[in-house]
């Protein structure tokens, strides 16, 4: 058979001679050897007694209490909070549950149950405060909102089965001199105790009138010592003239001042025209409280009394916003005095022994109302350790304190911050956090984290498919710009490292806590 011709041999690509490369110099080989002897390769050193492994270990994360892991350095994370009280959310760094419990922490982690909450608008301050109210209500605390300016707590209080008292145009009025739960009960007490309670009650009435007269719709200033003395006597005379079970009203005090009884003229050591000169201003100021822009608010008995036996109470003054800030300020002073005086009176005669949760939202407005509310806040914050009432002060900036007219009032407001051992900081600017550092020490990392929540780096489009346009069964898209720091809080207890937590609302809470009522609504036709 004929043999096939041999094909010429071709070299295999794998056997081709490598391209010549420049050999490393002696100096380079020496440096590489030094590096190999100093740093182990990724899988470890080979050879005898080496630790070379065929597979790279991904590593394991271990956690432990600070008592065991406290010697590890650098220890970058603060110790977690006890998982008791009100659950806030997950720690943004470790993922563990974060809870806040101002009442349970008193005497253990903190010195008092006061809480200072501060952040930019829209960052979720009210949502956190309402969750605290909701959970503490389940623990037996009484939620008390003495002056709800925006009416945003009425739904929550109603869901809890509480009592909502509404003040405003045609809705209801409040008597600044109302005795609350003491009405009809003072006369049943022993003589010595009865007189002591009447003295306290008349003192509270006097302070309420003085605070109201300090507003722009009263005197526009605090009454002087002579006017205050005249008011004190007039309140006592008007109270003594009432039948058992009834309270004087502001008009009764005005009538006493105008009638000039002998007891009042003797105390002022004045008669005739001299007496009229001394009391003319205070009479005019009281007339302003029951007439003019305030007509229908303080000129009669209280329409709906406060139910101290309810699980929660709220005084809704949102109807006053249409009358201007000055009227709202006067309404806040009256409702605060009435609400807390009623509760304090009930405690004094044993009608109530529950702890309170006092959310003081819109604090910037309260501080600008005048010295009356500042004094009330100051008194409450000094006693909350004894009564274990959780007071929550909610504001936007520390500069709100500087809006008070006198240095004395500003000093009292600063004292509120100092007596709050628990601070909750939401999204804030670096400048604002610099002011906070003067009150609570913040690390550089904490400032960077909280200020990053204030950066508007993203926007969102929230779509609510359950909302429909009026007269059209087509869904409505609600277009909003979501705050980047919404629901993120840094919880600071004294000088301890802060704990950063992220709040997530349940479906029920989203319905109860909704405060963004001014969102722009765009129909699907407009969006397309």
BAZA-521929 format. One record per residue (C-alpha): residue in three letters; x, y negated, z. Coordinates in pm, whole numbers, plus 32768, in hexadecimal, padded with zeros to 4 digits. Layout:
BEGIN
r ALA&X X&Y Y&Z Z
...
END
This chain:
BEGIN
r UNK&X 8000&Y 8000&Z 8000
r UNK&X 806E&Y 7EA5&Z 7FB3
r UNK&X 80CF&Y 7DDC&Z 80DF
r UNK&X 8036&Y 7C88&Z 8121
r UNK&X 8122&Y 7B6A&Z 8102
r UNK&X 819C&Y 7AE3&Z 824E
r UNK&X 8124&Y 798B&Z 82AB
r UNK&X 8228&Y 789B&Z 8325
r UNK&X 8243&Y 7887&Z 84A0
r UNK&X 81AD&Y 774E&Z 8539
r UNK&X 8206&Y 76E0&Z 8693
r UNK&X 80E6&Y 76E5&Z 8794
r UNK&X 8085&Y 758E&Z 881D
r UNK&X 80BB&Y 760C&Z 897F
r UNK&X 821E&Y 7672&Z 892B
r UNK&X 827E&Y 752D&Z 8886
r UNK&X 8398&Y 747C&Z 892A
r UNK&X 831E&Y 7366&Z 8A11
r UNK&X 8359&Y 7203&Z 89AF
r UNK&X 8497&Y 718B&Z 8A44
r UNK&X 8463&Y 70B0&Z 8B73
r UNK&X 8557&Y 6FDA&Z 8C25
r UNK&X 85DB&Y 7094&Z 8D51
r UNK&X 85B9&Y 6FE3&Z 8EA4
r UNK&X 86F3&Y 6F4F&Z 8F26
r UNK&X 87A1&Y 6FCA&Z 905A
r UNK&X 8724&Y 6EA0&Z 911F
r UNK&X 85BA&Y 6EE5&Z 90C1
r UNK&X 85D5&Y 7054&Z 9121
r UNK&X 8663&Y 6FEE&Z 926F
r UNK&X 8540&Y 6EFF&Z 92B3
r UNK&X 8441&Y 7008&Z 9251
r UNK&X 84E2&Y 70FF&Z 933F
r UNK&X 84CE&Y 7006&Z 945A
r UNK&X 835C&Y 6FCB&Z 9416
r UNK&X 8315&Y 7141&Z 9410
r UNK&X 83C3&Y 716D&Z 955C
r UNK&X 8307&Y 704A&Z 95F8
r UNK&X 81A3&Y 7077&Z 9574
r UNK&X 80F6&Y 71C3&Z 954A
r UNK&X 8045&Y 7208&Z 9400
r UNK&X 7ECC&Y 721F&Z 93F9
r UNK&X 7EC4&Y 7394&Z 944C
r UNK&X 7FEA&Y 738D&Z 953E
r UNK&X 8157&Y 73F4&Z 952E
r UNK&X 81AD&Y 7543&Z 9498
r UNK&X 82C3&Y 7634&Z 94F3
r UNK&X 831A&Y 76E7&Z 9632
r UNK&X 8270&Y 765B&Z 976A
r UNK&X 81AD&Y 7571&Z 9687
r UNK&X 803B&Y 751E&Z 969F
r UNK&X 7FD6&Y 7538&Z 9535
r UNK&X 7E68&Y 7599&Z 94FE
r UNK&X 7DB9&Y 7601&Z 93BD
r UNK&X 7C79&Y 7536&Z 9408
r UNK&X 7C60&Y 73D2&Z 948C
r UNK&X 7B96&Y 73AF&Z 95CE
r UNK&X 7A81&Y 72A9&Z 95B0
r UNK&X 7A95&Y 725D&Z 9724
r UNK&X 7991&Y 7261&Z 983A
r UNK&X 78EB&Y 713D&Z 98EF
r UNK&X 78CC&Y 7160&Z 9A68
r UNK&X 7802&Y 7084&Z 9B53
r UNK&X 7815&Y 7067&Z 9CCB
r UNK&X 77BD&Y 6F89&Z 9DF3
r UNK&X 7897&Y 6E60&Z 9E44
r UNK&X 7908&Y 6F07&Z 9F84
r UNK&X 79B8&Y 7011&Z 9EB3
r UNK&X 7A13&Y 6F50&Z 9D79
r UNK&X 7A6F&Y 6E0B&Z 9E26
r UNK&X 7BE5&Y 6E4C&Z 9E02
r UNK&X 7BD6&Y 6E5F&Z 9C86
r UNK&X 7C6C&Y 6D28&Z 9BEA
r UNK&X 7C01&Y 6C5F&Z 9B30
r UNK&X 7AA2&Y 6C94&Z 9BBB
r UNK&X 79DC&Y 6BC2&Z 9AC3
r UNK&X 7872&Y 6C10&Z 9B20
r UNK&X 77BD&Y 6BA9&Z 9C5C
r UNK&X 770B&Y 6CA8&Z 9D31
r UNK&X 75A5&Y 6CF7&Z 9CCD
r UNK&X 7474&Y 6C86&Z 9D8F
r UNK&X 73A2&Y 6D7D&Z 9E58
r UNK&X 728C&Y 6E13&Z 9D80
r UNK&X 7179&Y 6D8D&Z 9E63
r UNK&X 7081&Y 6C75&Z 9E3E
r UNK&X 7021&Y 6BE9&Z 9CEC
r UNK&X 70BD&Y 6C99&Z 9BBE
r UNK&X 714C&Y 6B97&Z 9ACE
r UNK&X 71E8&Y 6C6F&Z 99C0
r UNK&X 732C&Y 6D11&Z 9958
r UNK&X 7484&Y 6C88&Z 99A4
r UNK&X 7508&Y 6C02&Z 9859
r UNK&X 7664&Y 6C8D&Z 98A6
r UNK&X 762B&Y 6DD9&Z 9957
r UNK&X 74C5&Y 6E34&Z 98FC
r UNK&X 745D&Y 6E77&Z 9A64
r UNK&X 7313&Y 6DFC&Z 9AF3
r UNK&X 731A&Y 6C9E&Z 9B89
r UNK&X 7219&Y 6C39&Z 9C8E
r UNK&X 71DE&Y 6AF5&Z 9D4C
r UNK&X 7157&Y 6AF8&Z 9EB0
r UNK&X 7179&Y 69A6&Z 9F61
r UNK&X 709B&Y 6A17&Z A081
r UNK&X 7150&Y 6B62&Z A0BB
r UNK&X 72AA&Y 6AC8&Z A092
r UNK&X 727B&Y 69CA&Z A1AB
r UNK&X 7365&Y 6A1F&Z A2C9
r UNK&X 741A&Y 6B24&Z A1F6
r UNK&X 749C&Y 6A90&Z A0B3
r UNK&X 7418&Y 692C&Z A0D7
r UNK&X 73C8&Y 6837&Z A1ED
r UNK&X 726F&Y 67C8&Z A173
r UNK&X 7162&Y 682E&Z A076
r UNK&X 717C&Y 66F2&Z 9FA2
r UNK&X 71BA&Y 671E&Z 9E2B
r UNK&X 7235&Y 6612&Z 9D3A
r UNK&X 71DE&Y 6661&Z 9BCD
r UNK&X 726E&Y 6583&Z 9ABC
r UNK&X 728F&Y 6598&Z 9943
r UNK&X 7236&Y 64E7&Z 9802
r UNK&X 70C8&Y 64D8&Z 9797
r UNK&X 7052&Y 6610&Z 96E4
r UNK&X 7155&Y 66F9&Z 977F
r UNK&X 705A&Y 67BC&Z 9851
r UNK&X 7062&Y 671D&Z 99AA
r UNK&X 6EEA&Y 6739&Z 99DE
r UNK&X 6EE4&Y 68A4&Z 996B
r UNK&X 6FDE&Y 6909&Z 9A77
r UNK&X 6F29&Y 6841&Z 9B84
r UNK&X 6DDA&Y 68DD&Z 9B29
r UNK&X 6E6C&Y 6A3A&Z 9B37
r UNK&X 6EEC&Y 69ED&Z 9C96
r UNK&X 6D8F&Y 6976&Z 9CF5
r UNK&X 6CE9&Y 6AA8&Z 9C5D
r UNK&X 6DCA&Y 6BAA&Z 9D05
r UNK&X 6DD3&Y 6AFA&Z 9E56
r UNK&X 6C57&Y 6AED&Z 9E4E
r UNK&X 6C5C&Y 6C6A&Z 9E43
r UNK&X 6D40&Y 6C63&Z 9F75
r UNK&X 6C3C&Y 6B9D&Z A039
r UNK&X 6CB8&Y 6A3A&Z A007
r UNK&X 6BBE&Y 6928&Z 9FBA
r UNK&X 6C08&Y 686D&Z 9E77
r UNK&X 6BC5&Y 66FB&Z 9EB0
r UNK&X 6BDF&Y 65F9&Z 9D97
r UNK&X 6B96&Y 64A9&Z 9E41
r UNK&X 6B91&Y 63DB&Z 9D01
r UNK&X 6B81&Y 6486&Z 9BAC
r UNK&X 6BC3&Y 6367&Z 9ABC
r UNK&X 6BA2&Y 642D&Z 9979
r UNK&X 6A9E&Y 6527&Z 99EE
r UNK&X 6B82&Y 6647&Z 998C
r UNK&X 6B54&Y 6707&Z 9AD3
r UNK&X 69D7&Y 670E&Z 9ACB
r UNK&X 69C6&Y 684B&Z 99F6
r UNK&X 6ABD&Y 6905&Z 9AD4
r UNK&X 6A0D&Y 6899&Z 9C14
r UNK&X 68BE&Y 6902&Z 9B80
r UNK&X 6946&Y 6A59&Z 9B1E
r UNK&X 69BF&Y 6A89&Z 9C85
r UNK&X 6861&Y 6A40&Z 9D05
r UNK&X 68CC&Y 68F4&Z 9D95
r UNK&X 6825&Y 67A3&Z 9DBF
r UNK&X 6860&Y 668A&Z 9CC2
r UNK&X 67F8&Y 652D&Z 9D2F
r UNK&X 67DF&Y 6439&Z 9C0C
r UNK&X 67FF&Y 62C2&Z 9C37
r UNK&X 67B3&Y 61C9&Z 9B22
r UNK&X 66AF&Y 610F&Z 9A5A
r UNK&X 655E&Y 61A0&Z 9AB0
r UNK&X 6600&Y 62E5&Z 9B28
r UNK&X 6634&Y 629E&Z 9C98
r UNK&X 66C9&Y 61B5&Z 9D9A
r UNK&X 67A3&Y 61E1&Z 9ECC
r UNK&X 6792&Y 612B&Z A018
r UNK&X 68F3&Y 60CD&Z A08A
r UNK&X 6870&Y 60CE&Z A1F1
r UNK&X 67D8&Y 622B&Z A1DD
r UNK&X 6821&Y 6308&Z A30B
r UNK&X 6813&Y 644A&Z A242
r UNK&X 67D3&Y 6585&Z A310
r UNK&X 67C6&Y 64B9&Z A452
r UNK&X 6679&Y 6427&Z A3E5
r UNK&X 6572&Y 6491&Z A4DF
r UNK&X 666C&Y 6552&Z A5B4
r UNK&X 6718&Y 643D&Z A676
r UNK&X 65EF&Y 6408&Z A75D
r UNK&X 65F0&Y 6578&Z A7C1
r UNK&X 6752&Y 6567&Z A84B
r UNK&X 67AE&Y 6514&Z A9B4
r UNK&X 67C5&Y 63A0&Z AA01
r UNK&X 693F&Y 6391&Z AA20
r UNK&X 697F&Y 6455&Z A8E3
r UNK&X 686B&Y 639B&Z A82A
r UNK&X 690A&Y 6248&Z A86B
r UNK&X 6A63&Y 62C6&Z A808
r UNK&X 69DE&Y 6346&Z A6BA
r UNK&X 6920&Y 6202&Z A67D
r UNK&X 6A5E&Y 613A&Z A6B6
r UNK&X 6B19&Y 6213&Z A5BD
r UNK&X 69FB&Y 6201&Z A4C2
r UNK&X 69DF&Y 6085&Z A4DA
r UNK&X 6B58&Y 606B&Z A4B4
r UNK&X 6B45&Y 6130&Z A36F
r UNK&X 6A28&Y 6055&Z A2F5
r UNK&X 6AF7&Y 5F20&Z A339
r UNK&X 6C26&Y 5FAA&Z A27F
r UNK&X 6B4D&Y 6004&Z A154
r UNK&X 6ABC&Y 5EA5&Z A13F
r UNK&X 6C16&Y 5E0B&Z A163
r UNK&X 6C97&Y 5EE5&Z A046
r UNK&X 6B6F&Y 5E8E&Z 9F66
r UNK&X 6B96&Y 5D1B&Z 9FB0
r UNK&X 6D02&Y 5D34&Z 9F43
r UNK&X 6C98&Y 5D89&Z 9DDE
r UNK&X 6C5D&Y 5C84&Z 9CD2
r UNK&X 6AE4&Y 5CA0&Z 9CF4
r UNK&X 6AF6&Y 5C57&Z 9E69
r UNK&X 6BDA&Y 5B48&Z 9EF0
r UNK&X 6CFA&Y 5BA1&Z 9E0E
r UNK&X 6DD6&Y 5BAC&Z 9F46
r UNK&X 6DE0&Y 5C51&Z A09A
r UNK&X 6D06&Y 5BA5&Z A1A3
r UNK&X 6DC9&Y 5AD9&Z A29F
r UNK&X 6DC1&Y 5B1D&Z A415
r UNK&X 6C93&Y 5A3E&Z A458
r UNK&X 6BC7&Y 5AD2&Z A33B
r UNK&X 6C27&Y 5C31&Z A3AB
r UNK&X 6BBA&Y 5BE4&Z A50F
r UNK&X 6A6C&Y 5B60&Z A490
r UNK&X 6A3B&Y 5C96&Z A3BA
r UNK&X 6A88&Y 5D7C&Z A4DE
r UNK&X 6980&Y 5CDE&Z A5BB
r UNK&X 6881&Y 5CCA&Z A4A0
r UNK&X 68A9&Y 5E3F&Z A452
r UNK&X 6874&Y 5E9A&Z A5BF
r UNK&X 673E&Y 5DBC&Z A5DE
r UNK&X 66AB&Y 5E44&Z A499
r UNK&X 66EC&Y 5FAD&Z A505
r UNK&X 664E&Y 5F7B&Z A65B
r UNK&X 6515&Y 5EE4&Z A5BB
r UNK&X 64CD&Y 6020&Z A4F0
r UNK&X 63DC&Y 612D&Z A55A
r UNK&X 6459&Y 6282&Z A5B9
r UNK&X 64BF&Y 6349&Z A486
r UNK&X 64EF&Y 621F&Z A39C
r UNK&X 6620&Y 615E&Z A32D
r UNK&X 6653&Y 5FEA&Z A2EC
r UNK&X 668F&Y 5F73&Z A188
r UNK&X 6767&Y 5E56&Z A10C
r UNK&X 663C&Y 5D6B&Z A100
r UNK&X 6601&Y 5DA3&Z A275
r UNK&X 6762&Y 5D2B&Z A2C0
r UNK&X 672A&Y 5BF9&Z A1E3
r UNK&X 65E6&Y 5BAA&Z A29E
r UNK&X 669A&Y 5BBF&Z A3ED
r UNK&X 67AB&Y 5AD1&Z A379
r UNK&X 66AB&Y 59D7&Z A2F7
r UNK&X 65CD&Y 59E8&Z A42B
r UNK&X 66F8&Y 5995&Z A509
r UNK&X 6693&Y 5A52&Z A647
r UNK&X 671A&Y 59D7&Z A792
r UNK&X 6805&Y 5B01&Z A7B1
r UNK&X 68AB&Y 5AA6&Z A669
r UNK&X 68BE&Y 592F&Z A6B0
r UNK&X 6954&Y 5976&Z A805
r UNK&X 6A62&Y 5A57&Z A774
r UNK&X 6AC5&Y 5959&Z A66B
r UNK&X 6AA7&Y 5838&Z A764
r UNK&X 69F5&Y 5771&Z A657
r UNK&X 689C&Y 56E7&Z A615
r UNK&X 67E0&Y 5625&Z A50C
r UNK&X 68AB&Y 55B3&Z A3E4
r UNK&X 69EC&Y 563A&Z A47A
r UNK&X 6956&Y 5799&Z A483
r UNK&X 68DF&Y 577B&Z A31C
r UNK&X 6A39&Y 570E&Z A2A9
r UNK&X 6AD7&Y 583F&Z A34F
r UNK&X 69E2&Y 593C&Z A2BD
r UNK&X 698B&Y 58A0&Z A16C
r UNK&X 6A95&Y 595D&Z A0A6
r UNK&X 6A52&Y 5AB2&Z A13B
r UNK&X 68D9&Y 5A88&Z A107
r UNK&X 6915&Y 5A2B&Z 9F9B
r UNK&X 69FA&Y 5B58&Z 9F70
r UNK&X 68F4&Y 5C45&Z 9FFD
r UNK&X 67EE&Y 5BAA&Z 9F19
r UNK&X 68D0&Y 5BF7&Z 9DF2
r UNK&X 68DF&Y 5D66&Z 9E5D
r UNK&X 6766&Y 5D8F&Z 9E47
r UNK&X 672B&Y 5CB1&Z 9D18
r UNK&X 67C3&Y 5C50&Z 9BCE
r UNK&X 688A&Y 5D63&Z 9B1D
r UNK&X 686A&Y 5E48&Z 9C4D
r UNK&X 66EF&Y 5E2D&Z 9C64
r UNK&X 664B&Y 5F7D&Z 9C94
r UNK&X 6782&Y 6025&Z 9D24
r UNK&X 67A2&Y 5FBA&Z 9E91
r UNK&X 665E&Y 5EFC&Z 9ED4
r UNK&X 6591&Y 6010&Z 9F78
r UNK&X 6594&Y 6162&Z A026
r UNK&X 6653&Y 6283&Z 9F8E
r UNK&X 657F&Y 6329&Z 9E81
r UNK&X 660F&Y 648A&Z 9E98
r UNK&X 66C0&Y 64E7&Z 9FDD
r UNK&X 67FD&Y 65B6&Z 9FD4
r UNK&X 67C0&Y 6727&Z A01E
r UNK&X 68DE&Y 678C&Z A102
r UNK&X 685E&Y 68F3&Z A10C
r UNK&X 6896&Y 6920&Z 9F96
r UNK&X 69C9&Y 69E4&Z 9F21
r UNK&X 6A40&Y 68B0&Z 9E63
r UNK&X 69E0&Y 6742&Z 9E4C
r UNK&X 6A24&Y 662F&Z 9D52
r UNK&X 69C0&Y 64C3&Z 9D2D
r UNK&X 69A4&Y 6478&Z 9BB9
r UNK&X 69D8&Y 6306&Z 9B6D
r UNK&X 6A16&Y 632D&Z 99F8
r UNK&X 68DF&Y 625A&Z 99B1
r UNK&X 6994&Y 612A&Z 9A43
r UNK&X 6A9E&Y 6124&Z 9934
r UNK&X 69B9&Y 605D&Z 9852
r UNK&X 69BA&Y 5F42&Z 9952
r UNK&X 6B33&Y 5F10&Z 994C
r UNK&X 6C61&Y 5F6D&Z 9A1E
r UNK&X 6C0A&Y 5E82&Z 9B3E
r UNK&X 6ABB&Y 5F2C&Z 9B72
r UNK&X 6B61&Y 6083&Z 9B60
r UNK&X 6C5B&Y 6012&Z 9C68
r UNK&X 6B45&Y 5FA7&Z 9D52
r UNK&X 6A8D&Y 60ED&Z 9D11
r UNK&X 6BC0&Y 61BB&Z 9D62
r UNK&X 6BF7&Y 6107&Z 9EAC
r UNK&X 6A8C&Y 613B&Z 9F14
r UNK&X 6A79&Y 62A9&Z 9EAB
r UNK&X 6BC6&Y 6301&Z 9F4B
r UNK&X 6B5F&Y 625F&Z A092
r UNK&X 6A0A&Y 6304&Z A08B
r UNK&X 6A87&Y 6460&Z A02D
r UNK&X 6BAD&Y 6481&Z A119
r UNK&X 6AF5&Y 63D3&Z A234
r UNK&X 69D7&Y 64CC&Z A210
r UNK&X 6AC2&Y 65F5&Z A21E
r UNK&X 6B8C&Y 6568&Z A340
r UNK&X 6A4C&Y 651E&Z A400
r UNK&X 69CC&Y 6680&Z A3C4
r UNK&X 6B11&Y 670B&Z A44B
r UNK&X 6B00&Y 662F&Z A57F
r UNK&X 69B2&Y 66C3&Z A5EF
r UNK&X 6A00&Y 6829&Z A586
r UNK&X 6926&Y 6837&Z A44F
r UNK&X 6A4A&Y 6894&Z A36E
r UNK&X 6B95&Y 6946&Z A39E
r UNK&X 6BFC&Y 699A&Z A239
r UNK&X 6D3D&Y 6929&Z A195
r UNK&X 6D2C&Y 683B&Z A070
r UNK&X 6DC5&Y 6823&Z 9F18
r UNK&X 6DD1&Y 66B3&Z 9EBC
r UNK&X 6E2E&Y 667B&Z 9D4D
r UNK&X 6E80&Y 6509&Z 9D2B
r UNK&X 6E7F&Y 64EF&Z 9BB1
r UNK&X 6EA6&Y 63A3&Z 9AFB
r UNK&X 6F80&Y 632E&Z 9C1C
r UNK&X 7005&Y 620B&Z 9B50
r UNK&X 6EA7&Y 617A&Z 9B4F
r UNK&X 6E7C&Y 61B8&Z 9CC2
r UNK&X 6FC3&Y 610A&Z 9D16
r UNK&X 6F5A&Y 5FD9&Z 9C50
r UNK&X 6E09&Y 5FCC&Z 9CFC
r UNK&X 6E96&Y 5F16&Z 9E26
r UNK&X 6F20&Y 5F52&Z 9F83
r UNK&X 6DE6&Y 600C&Z 9FF2
r UNK&X 6E34&Y 614B&Z 9F33
r UNK&X 6FA6&Y 6138&Z 9F80
r UNK&X 6F58&Y 612F&Z A0F4
r UNK&X 6E64&Y 6252&Z A0CD
r UNK&X 6F66&Y 6324&Z A013
r UNK&X 706B&Y 62CC&Z A115
r UNK&X 6F89&Y 633B&Z A233
r UNK&X 6F2B&Y 6482&Z A188
r UNK&X 7095&Y 64DC&Z A136
r UNK&X 7100&Y 64A6&Z A29F
r UNK&X 6FF5&Y 6593&Z A326
r UNK&X 6FF3&Y 66A4&Z A21E
r UNK&X 70F8&Y 6772&Z A2D7
r UNK&X 7010&Y 6781&Z A405
r UNK&X 6ED3&Y 67CB&Z A33E
r UNK&X 6F8A&Y 689A&Z A232
r UNK&X 6ED2&Y 67DC&Z A121
r UNK&X 6F7B&Y 6804&Z 9FCF
r UNK&X 6F98&Y 66A6&Z 9F3D
r UNK&X 6FFE&Y 6693&Z 9DCE
r UNK&X 706F&Y 6542&Z 9D48
r UNK&X 7066&Y 6536&Z 9BCB
r UNK&X 710A&Y 641C&Z 9B08
r UNK&X 71CE&Y 63CF&Z 99CC
r UNK&X 72FD&Y 6312&Z 9A4A
r UNK&X 73A8&Y 6299&Z 9B86
r UNK&X 737A&Y 613B&Z 9AFB
r UNK&X 7208&Y 6154&Z 9B57
r UNK&X 7273&Y 611C&Z 9CBF
r UNK&X 7317&Y 5FD4&Z 9C62
r UNK&X 71CA&Y 5F4A&Z 9BDF
r UNK&X 7153&Y 5F01&Z 9D42
r UNK&X 7143&Y 5D8E&Z 9D99
r UNK&X 720A&Y 5D85&Z 9EDE
r UNK&X 734B&Y 5E26&Z 9F54
r UNK&X 7292&Y 5EB7&Z A07F
r UNK&X 71A2&Y 5F71&Z 9F9B
r UNK&X 72BF&Y 5FE8&Z 9EBF
r UNK&X 7375&Y 606B&Z 9FF2
r UNK&X 723E&Y 612F&Z A05A
r UNK&X 7221&Y 61C4&Z 9EFE
r UNK&X 7390&Y 6229&Z 9F02
r UNK&X 734E&Y 62D2&Z A04D
r UNK&X 7248&Y 63AB&Z 9FA0
r UNK&X 7355&Y 6435&Z 9EB9
r UNK&X 7448&Y 6470&Z 9FD7
r UNK&X 7344&Y 6535&Z A09B
r UNK&X 72FD&Y 661D&Z 9F75
r UNK&X 73F0&Y 673D&Z 9F9B
r UNK&X 7376&Y 67E5&Z 9E5B
r UNK&X 73AB&Y 6737&Z 9D0E
r UNK&X 7329&Y 67B4&Z 9BBF
r UNK&X 73CD&Y 6708&Z 9A96
r UNK&X 7342&Y 6728&Z 9939
r UNK&X 73BD&Y 6690&Z 97F5
r UNK&X 746F&Y 6548&Z 9842
r UNK&X 7572&Y 646C&Z 979E
r UNK&X 76DC&Y 6469&Z 980A
r UNK&X 76AC&Y 6308&Z 988D
r UNK&X 758B&Y 6375&Z 9967
r UNK&X 764A&Y 64A1&Z 99E9
r UNK&X 7762&Y 63B4&Z 9A49
r UNK&X 766C&Y 6305&Z 9B30
r UNK&X 75FB&Y 6455&Z 9BB8
r UNK&X 7763&Y 64AC&Z 9C0F
r UNK&X 7757&Y 6397&Z 9D13
r UNK&X 7645&Y 645C&Z 9DC6
r UNK&X 7694&Y 65C6&Z 9D6E
r UNK&X 77E8&Y 6640&Z 9CFF
r UNK&X 77DC&Y 66CA&Z 9B9E
r UNK&X 78F9&Y 6783&Z 9AFB
r UNK&X 7972&Y 672A&Z 99A0
r UNK&X 78DA&Y 686A&Z 9916
r UNK&X 7788&Y 681E&Z 99B5
r UNK&X 7785&Y 66C1&Z 9921
r UNK&X 77DB&Y 674B&Z 97C9
r UNK&X 76C9&Y 6852&Z 97DE
r UNK&X 75B1&Y 676C&Z 9856
r UNK&X 760E&Y 6656&Z 9764
r UNK&X 760D&Y 6752&Z 9644
r UNK&X 749C&Y 6791&Z 968E
r UNK&X 7458&Y 6620&Z 964A
r UNK&X 74E8&Y 662B&Z 94EA
r UNK&X 73DB&Y 662B&Z 93DE
r UNK&X 7483&Y 6725&Z 92F7
r UNK&X 734F&Y 67D8&Z 9279
r UNK&X 71DE&Y 67A8&Z 9237
r UNK&X 70C0&Y 689E&Z 9225
r UNK&X 6F65&Y 68CB&Z 9193
r UNK&X 6E71&Y 6957&Z 928F
r UNK&X 6D40&Y 69FB&Z 91EE
r UNK&X 6C0A&Y 6A3D&Z 92BD
r UNK&X 6B23&Y 6B1F&Z 91F0
r UNK&X 6A0A&Y 6B01&Z 92F0
r UNK&X 69DF&Y 698B&Z 92B5
r UNK&X 68FB&Y 6918&Z 91A2
r UNK&X 68B4&Y 67CB&Z 9106
r UNK&X 6765&Y 6728&Z 9155
r UNK&X 665C&Y 679A&Z 905D
r UNK&X 674B&Y 687E&Z 8FA2
r UNK&X 6789&Y 69ED&Z 8FED
r UNK&X 68EF&Y 69D8&Z 8F7A
r UNK&X 6A18&Y 69F7&Z 9063
r UNK&X 6AD5&Y 68C4&Z 90D1
r UNK&X 6C4D&Y 68AF&Z 90E8
r UNK&X 6CCE&Y 67E4&Z 920C
r UNK&X 6E15&Y 6745&Z 91AB
r UNK&X 6EF5&Y 66F2&Z 92CF
r UNK&X 7060&Y 66B1&Z 9316
r UNK&X 70BB&Y 67A3&Z 942B
r UNK&X 71B0&Y 671F&Z 952C
r UNK&X 72F2&Y 67EC&Z 9512
r UNK&X 730C&Y 6804&Z 968D
r UNK&X 71A5&Y 6861&Z 96D6
r UNK&X 718B&Y 6962&Z 97EA
r UNK&X 72FC&Y 6958&Z 984E
r UNK&X 735A&Y 68EF&Z 99AE
r UNK&X 748F&Y 68DC&Z 9A86
r UNK&X 7436&Y 6929&Z 9BF1
r UNK&X 7522&Y 688B&Z 9CED
r UNK&X 7517&Y 68DF&Z 9E60
r UNK&X 75E8&Y 67E7&Z 9F21
r UNK&X 7750&Y 67F9&Z 9EAB
r UNK&X 773A&Y 6960&Z 9E2A
r UNK&X 7778&Y 69AF&Z 9CB9
r UNK&X 7642&Y 6980&Z 9BE5
r UNK&X 7571&Y 6A9C&Z 9B59
r UNK&X 74F2&Y 6A65&Z 99F6
r UNK&X 73A4&Y 6B09&Z 99A7
r UNK&X 72BC&Y 6B13&Z 987A
r UNK&X 7143&Y 6B0A&Z 98B6
r UNK&X 7051&Y 6BCA&Z 97D9
r UNK&X 6EDF&Y 6B87&Z 9805
r UNK&X 6DD3&Y 6C90&Z 97F8
r UNK&X 6CA3&Y 6C68&Z 9719
r UNK&X 6BD0&Y 6BFA&Z 9843
r UNK&X 6CD4&Y 6AFB&Z 98AB
r UNK&X 6CE7&Y 6A6D&Z 974D
r UNK&X 6B73&Y 6A2B&Z 9763
r UNK&X 6B7D&Y 6997&Z 98C1
r UNK&X 6CBE&Y 68CE&Z 98AA
r UNK&X 6C95&Y 682E&Z 9754
r UNK&X 6CEE&Y 66BC&Z 9776
r UNK&X 6D4E&Y 6666&Z 960E
r UNK&X 6BF6&Y 65E7&Z 95AD
r UNK&X 6C6D&Y 64DE&Z 94B8
r UNK&X 6CFB&Y 65C9&Z 93B3
r UNK&X 6CCA&Y 6578&Z 9246
r UNK&X 6BDB&Y 6668&Z 91A0
r UNK&X 6BF5&Y 66B0&Z 902D
r UNK&X 6AF4&Y 6781&Z 8F74
r UNK&X 6B60&Y 6892&Z 8E89
r UNK&X 6AE8&Y 67C3&Z 8D62
r UNK&X 6BC9&Y 66A0&Z 8DCC
r UNK&X 6CED&Y 6787&Z 8E11
r UNK&X 6CD1&Y 6820&Z 8CB8
END
